Amino acid sequence: MPSLNRRAFLATLGASTVGNFAGCSTIGPDDPPAGSLQFINQDSLPHAIQLAVTDVGSELNNETGTVAGDVPVPAPQRNLTATEQLSSEESTTYTDVFTEPVWYAVECTVDGQQTTQEEFQTEAMFHPAPPGREYVNYLQAVLRDSGQIELAVVTTDNSGRYTPDISN
């Protein structure tokens, strides 16, 4: 996996440790359950948004901003990709996408290309139910009206298949 630049690395750490990080919010039980994937197109044009898991691990490596450790997960979770063709101002949510309680390294592209602007986070480390934390998460891939994609880890009260583990 390519190394993250400093801004993306700090954003990843913030998103993985704090529920209210830029664009992330705490939401209610009527929203997607933990482990879901939501695609949102806020642009005025239709686009294909693709998300791919690039690695899985048992822990977040804070020094490198990557996942670390071997974990036994089914091959479909290691090789997970999802592509959605969305019209302008359209969104789609898939539940039970991230089914394992592990760290996922993910990257996102739009129309087959990765953004190059530093202020947009196209790579992220995501855990649907981070160990030792009381909250659970789902992942959003938001295409802004500027045509740039941004990944956001969103905290939810809807634990879905996950029970928060605050013992670690």
C-alpha positions as CSV (number, residue, x, y, z in Angstrom):
1,M,0.0,0.0,0.0
2,P,1.4,3.4,-0.8
3,S,2.3,5.6,2.1
4,L,-0.1,8.2,3.2
5,N,0.9,11.9,3.2
6,R,1.0,13.6,6.5
7,R,-2.4,15.3,6.1
8,A,-4.1,12.1,5.1
9,F,-2.3,10.2,7.9
10,L,-3.5,12.7,10.5
11,A,-7.0,12.6,9.1
12,T,-7.1,8.8,9.2
13,L,-6.0,8.8,12.8
14,G,-8.5,11.4,13.7
15,A,-11.3,9.6,11.9
16,S,-10.4,6.3,13.5
17,T,-10.2,7.7,17.0
18,V,-12.8,10.5,17.2
19,G,-16.4,10.2,16.1
20,N,-16.8,13.9,15.3
21,F,-14.0,14.4,12.8
22,A,-14.4,16.7,9.7
23,G,-17.5,15.4,7.9
24,C,-18.1,12.6,10.5
25,S,-20.9,12.8,12.9
26,T,-22.8,10.8,15.4
27,I,-26.1,9.6,14.0
28,G,-29.2,7.8,15.2
29,P,-30.4,4.2,15.0
30,D,-32.4,4.9,11.8
31,D,-29.2,5.4,9.9
32,P,-27.0,2.6,8.3
33,P,-25.7,0.0,10.7
34,A,-22.1,-0.5,11.6
35,G,-20.2,-2.1,8.8
36,S,-22.2,-0.5,6.0
37,L,-20.9,1.4,3.0
38,Q,-22.6,4.5,1.7
39,F,-21.9,6.1,-1.7
40,I,-23.1,9.7,-2.1
41,N,-22.8,11.8,-5.3
42,Q,-23.1,15.5,-4.6
43,D,-21.8,16.5,-8.0
44,S,-24.0,17.8,-10.8
45,L,-22.8,15.0,-13.1
46,P,-23.2,11.2,-12.9
47,H,-20.1,9.3,-11.8
48,A,-18.8,5.8,-11.1
49,I,-17.4,5.6,-7.5
50,Q,-15.3,2.6,-6.6
51,L,-14.0,1.5,-3.2
52,A,-11.4,-1.3,-2.8
53,V,-10.0,-2.9,0.3
54,T,-6.2,-2.8,0.0
55,D,-5.3,-4.6,3.2
56,V,-6.7,-5.9,6.5
57,G,-5.1,-6.2,9.9
58,S,-5.6,-6.8,13.6
59,E,-4.4,-3.3,14.5
60,L,-3.8,0.2,13.3
61,N,-0.1,1.1,12.9
62,N,-0.1,4.7,14.2
63,E,3.5,5.3,13.0
64,T,2.8,4.5,9.4
65,G,-0.9,5.1,9.1
66,T,-1.5,1.5,7.9
67,V,-3.0,-1.7,9.2
68,A,-0.8,-4.3,10.8
69,G,-1.0,-7.9,12.0
70,D,-2.4,-11.0,10.4
71,V,-6.0,-11.8,10.8
72,P,-8.1,-14.8,9.6
73,V,-10.8,-13.2,7.4
74,P,-12.6,-14.7,4.5
75,A,-11.1,-14.0,1.1
76,P,-14.1,-11.9,0.0
77,Q,-13.3,-9.4,2.8
78,R,-9.6,-9.2,1.8
79,N,-10.4,-8.6,-1.8
80,L,-13.6,-6.5,-1.4
81,T,-14.4,-4.0,-4.2
82,A,-17.6,-2.1,-4.8
83,T,-18.5,0.1,-7.7
84,E,-21.6,2.2,-7.9
85,Q,-22.8,4.3,-10.8
86,L,-24.6,7.3,-9.3
87,S,-26.6,10.0,-11.0
88,S,-26.3,13.6,-9.8
89,E,-27.4,14.1,-6.1
90,E,-28.0,10.3,-5.7
91,S,-26.9,8.0,-2.9
92,T,-26.9,4.3,-2.2
93,T,-26.2,2.4,1.0
94,Y,-25.1,-1.3,1.3
95,T,-25.4,-2.9,4.7
96,D,-23.2,-5.7,6.0
97,V,-20.3,-4.9,3.7
98,F,-17.6,-4.9,6.3
99,T,-18.5,-8.1,8.2
100,E,-15.3,-8.7,10.2
101,P,-14.2,-6.9,13.3
102,V,-10.8,-5.9,11.8
103,W,-9.0,-2.9,10.5
104,Y,-9.6,-2.3,6.8
105,A,-7.3,-0.2,4.6
106,V,-9.5,1.2,1.8
107,E,-9.0,3.5,-1.2
108,C,-11.5,5.2,-3.4
109,T,-11.5,6.3,-7.0
110,V,-14.0,8.2,-9.2
111,D,-14.4,7.2,-12.8
112,G,-11.4,5.0,-12.5
113,Q,-9.0,7.8,-11.3
114,Q,-7.8,8.7,-7.8
115,T,-7.9,12.3,-6.8
116,T,-4.6,14.1,-6.3
117,Q,-5.7,17.0,-4.1
118,E,-4.3,16.7,-0.6
119,E,-7.4,18.1,1.1
120,F,-9.5,15.1,0.0
121,Q,-9.0,11.8,1.8
122,T,-9.1,9.0,-0.8
123,E,-7.4,6.4,1.5
124,A,-8.6,5.5,5.0
125,M,-8.2,3.0,7.8
126,F,-11.6,1.8,8.9
127,H,-12.9,-0.5,11.6
128,P,-16.6,-1.1,12.0
129,A,-16.3,-1.7,15.8
130,P,-12.9,-0.4,17.0
131,P,-11.6,-2.4,20.0
132,G,-11.7,-0.6,23.3
133,R,-14.1,2.1,22.1
134,E,-17.8,2.5,22.8
135,Y,-18.9,3.5,19.3
136,V,-19.4,1.7,16.0
137,N,-18.9,3.0,12.5
138,Y,-19.9,2.8,8.8
139,L,-18.0,4.2,5.9
140,Q,-19.1,6.9,3.4
141,A,-17.6,7.7,0.0
142,V,-18.8,11.2,-0.7
143,L,-18.2,12.8,-4.2
144,R,-18.3,16.5,-3.5
145,D,-19.8,19.0,-6.0
146,S,-16.2,19.9,-6.9
147,G,-15.8,16.4,-8.4
148,Q,-13.4,15.3,-5.7
149,I,-14.0,12.1,-3.6
150,E,-13.7,12.0,0.2
151,L,-13.9,9.0,2.6
152,A,-15.5,9.6,5.9
153,V,-15.8,7.3,8.9
154,V,-19.2,7.9,10.4
155,T,-20.1,7.0,14.0
156,T,-23.6,5.4,14.4
157,D,-25.7,4.3,17.3
158,N,-26.9,1.4,15.1
159,S,-24.6,-1.4,16.1
160,G,-26.0,-3.8,13.6
161,R,-24.1,-7.0,13.9
162,Y,-21.5,-5.5,16.2
163,T,-21.6,-5.1,19.9
164,P,-19.1,-2.4,21.0
165,D,-16.2,-3.8,23.0
166,I,-14.9,-1.4,25.5
167,S,-12.8,-4.0,27.5
168,N,-9.6,-3.8,25.4
